Amino acid sequence: MDKIFRLKAPKKSRKYPIKKDETGKTARRRAFEAFDKGMRPAQVSRLVDISFRTACRYFTHWKRLPGHYQVKHARPNQGCIEKKK
């Protein structure tokens, strides 16, 4: 029986280097910090100078981080309610 060997494709590299500001922070990190302060994707896209689509994608990633569970999605306790007599 002949063994078939699969050739691994070469690892893709970025087309462009990651841009950092004067403090060394990436746009993603600056966006995450803005989201921590309560800003929305439209505000962040202007502040960080990224596209709105990218800001929305970063916002989705930021929401998935541990500790950023949105209160609006929490359900109230559905336990038994005692009636007063």
VEXPA-937857 format. One line per field, with one value per residue: x, y, z of N, C-alpha, C, CB in turn; residue in one letter. Coordinates in steps of 0.2 Angstrom, whole numbers, plus 5000, padded with zeros to 4 digits. Atoms other than C-alpha are relative to their C-alpha. Last residue first. Glycine has a CB too. Layout:
BEGIN
nc1: X  ...
nc2: Y  ...
nc3: Z  ...
cac1: X  ...
cac2: Y  ...
cac3: Z  ...
cc1: X  ...
cc2: Y  ...
cc3: Z  ...
cbc1: X  ...
cbc2: Y  ...
cbc3: Z  ...
res: a  ...
//
This chain:
BEGIN
nc1: 5007  5001  5005  5005  5002  5006  5002  5006  5001  5001  5008  5001  5001  5006  5005  5005  5007  5003  5001  5003  4994  4998  5005  4999  4995  5003  5005  4997  4997  5006  5002  4995  5000  5006  5007  5001  4999  4994  4995  4998  4997  4993  4996  5000  4995  5003  5001  5007  5002  5000  5006  5006  5000  5003  5007  5003  5000  5004  5007  5003  5006  4999  4999  4993  5000  5000  4999  5005  4998  4998  4998  5004  4998  5002  5004  4996  4999  5003  4995  5003  4997  5000  5002  4997  5004
nc2: 5002  4997  4995  5002  4994  5000  5004  5003  5006  5000  5001  5004  5006  5000  5001  4994  5003  4995  4994  5001  5001  5007  5003  4997  5003  5006  5000  4999  5006  5005  4999  5003  5007  5002  5000  5006  4999  5004  4999  4993  5000  5002  4995  4994  5001  5004  4997  4999  4993  5001  5004  4995  4996  5003  5001  4994  4999  5004  4997  5001  5003  5007  5004  4998  4993  4999  4993  4997  5000  4994  4996  4994  4994  4993  4996  4995  4993  4995  4995  4994  4994  4993  4995  4994  4994
nc3: 4998  4993  4999  4994  4997  4998  4994  5001  4996  4992  4999  4994  5002  5004  4995  5000  5001  5004  4996  4993  4995  4998  4996  4994  4997  4999  4995  4994  4999  4998  4993  4996  5000  4995  5003  5003  5007  5001  4995  5001  5007  5000  4997  5004  5006  5005  5006  5002  4997  4993  4998  5001  4994  4994  5001  4998  4992  4997  5001  5006  5000  5002  4993  4997  4999  4992  4998  4996  4993  4998  5005  5001  4996  5003  4995  4996  5004  4996  4999  5001  4996  5003  4996  5001  5000
cac1: 4740  4756  4760  4777  4785  4794  4809  4811  4825  4827  4835  4852  4854  4853  4867  4879  4893  4910  4919  4926  4929  4915  4909  4926  4925  4908  4915  4930  4919  4908  4924  4930  4914  4914  4931  4946  4952  4953  4941  4930  4928  4926  4911  4902  4907  4899  4909  4907  4924  4928  4923  4936  4949  4944  4946  4964  4968  4962  4970  4987  4996  5014  5013  5016  5002  5004  5000  5001  5012  5003  5000  5001  5009  5001  5010  5016  5004  5008  5011  5000  5009  5000  5006  5006  5000
cac2: 5183  5189  5178  5170  5171  5155  5157  5165  5176  5189  5185  5192  5199  5217  5214  5212  5199  5208  5198  5185  5191  5188  5206  5212  5201  5208  5225  5222  5216  5231  5242  5233  5237  5255  5257  5262  5279  5275  5289  5289  5270  5271  5282  5271  5256  5262  5270  5263  5266  5247  5249  5263  5251  5238  5250  5255  5237  5234  5249  5243  5251  5255  5272  5282  5272  5254  5248  5229  5226  5223  5208  5197  5180  5164  5148  5138  5124  5107  5093  5078  5062  5047  5030  5017  5000
cac3: 5263  5254  5239  5238  5221  5215  5205  5188  5193  5180  5163  5159  5141  5146  5159  5145  5150  5148  5161  5150  5132  5120  5120  5114  5099  5094  5097  5086  5072  5074  5074  5058  5049  5055  5047  5058  5063  5082  5087  5072  5072  5091  5090  5078  5088  5104  5119  5136  5144  5141  5123  5121  5129  5116  5102  5108  5109  5091  5084  5091  5105  5104  5113  5096  5088  5081  5063  5060  5045  5028  5018  5033  5031  5026  5032  5017  5012  5020  5008  5011  5010  5003  5008  4995  5000
cc1: 4997  4992  4999  4994  4995  4999  4993  4997  4993  4999  4999  4993  4998  4998  4993  4995  4995  4993  4996  4999  4996  5005  5001  4994  5001  5006  4997  4995  5004  5003  4994  4998  5005  4999  4995  4993  5000  5002  5007  5006  5003  5003  5007  5005  5000  5005  4997  4998  4993  4997  4999  4994  4995  5000  4997  4992  4997  5000  4995  4993  4997  4994  5001  5001  5007  5001  4999  5002  4994  5002  5003  5002  4996  5003  4999  4995  5004  5001  4996  5005  4997  5002  5000  4998  5004
cc2: 5006  4998  5002  5006  4999  5007  5001  4995  4998  4994  5001  5000  4995  4993  5000  4998  5006  4998  5006  5006  4999  4999  4993  4997  5002  4995  4993  5000  5000  4993  4996  5002  4997  4992  4998  5000  4993  5000  4997  5001  5007  5000  4998  5006  5006  5000  4994  5003  5001  5007  5000  4996  5005  5004  4997  5000  5007  5001  4996  5003  4999  4996  4993  4996  5001  5008  5001  5007  5003  4999  5007  5004  5006  5005  5007  5004  5005  5007  5006  5006  5006  5005  5007  5005  5006
cc3: 5004  5001  5007  5000  5005  5004  5002  5005  4999  5003  5008  5001  5006  4998  4996  5005  5000  4998  4997  5004  5007  5005  5002  5005  5008  5004  5001  5006  5007  5001  5002  5007  5005  5000  5005  4996  4997  4993  4998  5004  4998  4993  5000  5003  4995  4994  4995  4994  4998  5003  5008  5002  4999  5007  5006  4999  5001  5008  5004  5000  4993  5000  4999  5007  5003  5000  5008  5002  5004  5007  5002  4994  4999  5004  4997  5004  5005  4996  5004  5001  4998  5005  4996  5005  5000
cbc1: 5000  5001  4993  5004  4997  4998  5005  4999  5002  4994  4998  5004  5006  5000  4999  4998  4998  5003  5007  5004  5004  5002  4993  5000  5007  4999  4994  5005  5005  4995  4998  5007  5001  4993  5000  5001  5007  4999  4998  4995  4994  5000  4998  4993  4997  4993  5006  4996  5004  5007  5000  5000  5007  5005  4998  5002  5008  5002  4998  4999  4995  5005  4994  5000  4994  5005  4996  4999  5006  4995  4994  5000  5008  4993  5003  5004  4993  5003  5003  4994  5007  4992  5005  5000  4995
cbc2: 4994  5007  4997  5000  5005  4994  5001  4996  5000  5005  4993  5003  4997  5005  5006  5001  4995  5002  5003  4995  5007  4996  5001  5008  5000  4996  5005  5006  4998  5000  5008  5004  4997  5003  4995  4994  5004  4993  4998  5005  4998  4992  5002  5003  4994  5003  5002  5004  5005  4999  4993  5003  5004  4994  4996  5006  5000  4992  5001  4992  5003  4998  5002  5007  5002  4997  5005  4996  5003  5006  5001  5004  5002  5001  5001  5004  5003  5001  5003  5002  5000  5001  5001  5003  5000
cbc3: 5005  5000  4996  5006  4994  5005  5006  4993  5007  5001  4998  5006  4996  4994  5005  4993  5005  4994  5003  5004  5000  4994  4996  5000  4997  4993  4998  5001  4994  4994  5000  4998  4993  4997  4994  5005  4999  5002  5007  5001  4995  5003  5008  4999  4996  4998  4997  5006  4997  5003  4997  4993  5000  5002  4994  4995  5002  4999  4993  4998  5005  5005  5004  5001  5004  5004  4996  5007  5001  4999  4995  5006  4999  4999  5007  4996  4999  5007  4993  5004  5000  4997  5006  4993  5006
res: k  k  k  e  i  c  g  q  n  p  r  a  h  k  v  q  y  h  g  p  l  r  k  w  h  t  f  y  r  c  a  t  r  f  s  i  d  v  l  r  s  v  q  a  p  r  m  g  k  d  f  a  e  f  a  r  r  r  a  t  k  g  t  e  d  k  k  i  p  y  k  r  s  k  k  p  a  k  l  r  f  i  k  d  m
//
